[in-house]
Amino acid sequence: MSEDIKEAVSRKASTATFLQTLSAVLWSFFGVRKGKNHSEDMQRLNPVHVIVVGLLAAAAFVLGLLALVNYVVGSA
């Protein structure tokens, strides 16, 4: 039983935090990733978290572009 607990703790310690997931998604939006970081991320990142953060980042990007366009058109 103690082996199961140790494995669960080590698995929990090896999962990525929200900021690490956000960082990986933003770097992928920028298009720059090192091979070493990519392979580490594939082991640690939760696919559901990556999808959620990716959708939120894409929505923020689109809303930012819309706000910029409205600002430029409104000031012209």
C-alpha positions in Angstrom: 0.0 0.0 0.0 2.8 2.4 0.8 4.2 1.9 -2.8 0.9 3.1 -4.2 1.0 6.2 -2.1 4.6 7.0 -3.1 3.7 6.5 -6.7 0.7 8.8 -6.4 2.7 11.5 -4.7 5.5 11.3 -7.3 2.9 11.5 -10.1 1.3 14.5 -8.5 4.7 16.2 -8.0 5.5 15.6 -11.7 2.4 17.2 -13.1 2.6 20.7 -14.4 1.2 23.8 -12.7 -1.2 26.2 -14.3 1.6 28.7 -15.0 3.7 25.9 -16.6 0.8 24.9 -18.8 0.1 28.6 -19.7 3.8 29.1 -20.6 3.8 26.0 -22.8 0.7 27.2 -24.7 1.9 30.7 -25.1 5.3 29.5 -26.4 3.4 27.3 -28.9 1.3 30.3 -30.1 4.6 32.1 -30.7 6.0 29.1 -32.5 9.2 28.6 -30.6 9.9 25.5 -28.6 13.0 23.6 -27.8 12.9 19.8 -28.4 13.9 19.1 -24.8 11.1 21.3 -23.4 8.6 19.8 -25.8 9.4 16.3 -24.7 9.2 17.3 -21.0 5.9 19.0 -21.5 4.4 15.9 -23.2 5.2 13.9 -20.1 3.9 16.5 -17.6 1.0 18.4 -19.2 -2.5 17.3 -18.9 -4.2 17.4 -22.3 -7.5 18.7 -20.9 -5.6 21.6 -19.3 -3.8 22.4 -22.5 -7.0 22.5 -24.5 -8.7 24.7 -21.9 -5.8 27.1 -21.7 -5.4 27.1 -25.4 -9.1 28.1 -25.9 -8.8 30.8 -23.3 -5.6 32.2 -24.8 -7.1 32.1 -28.3 -10.3 33.9 -27.0 -8.1 36.6 -25.3 -6.1 37.0 -28.5 -9.2 37.6 -30.6 -10.8 39.9 -28.1 -7.5 41.9 -27.9 -7.5 42.2 -31.7 -11.1 43.4 -31.7 -10.4 45.9 -29.0 -7.4 47.2 -31.0 -9.4 47.5 -34.2 -12.2 49.3 -32.4 -9.7 51.7 -30.8 -8.0 52.5 -34.2 -11.3 52.8 -36.1 -12.8 55.0 -33.3 -9.9 57.4 -33.2 -9.7 57.9 -37.0 
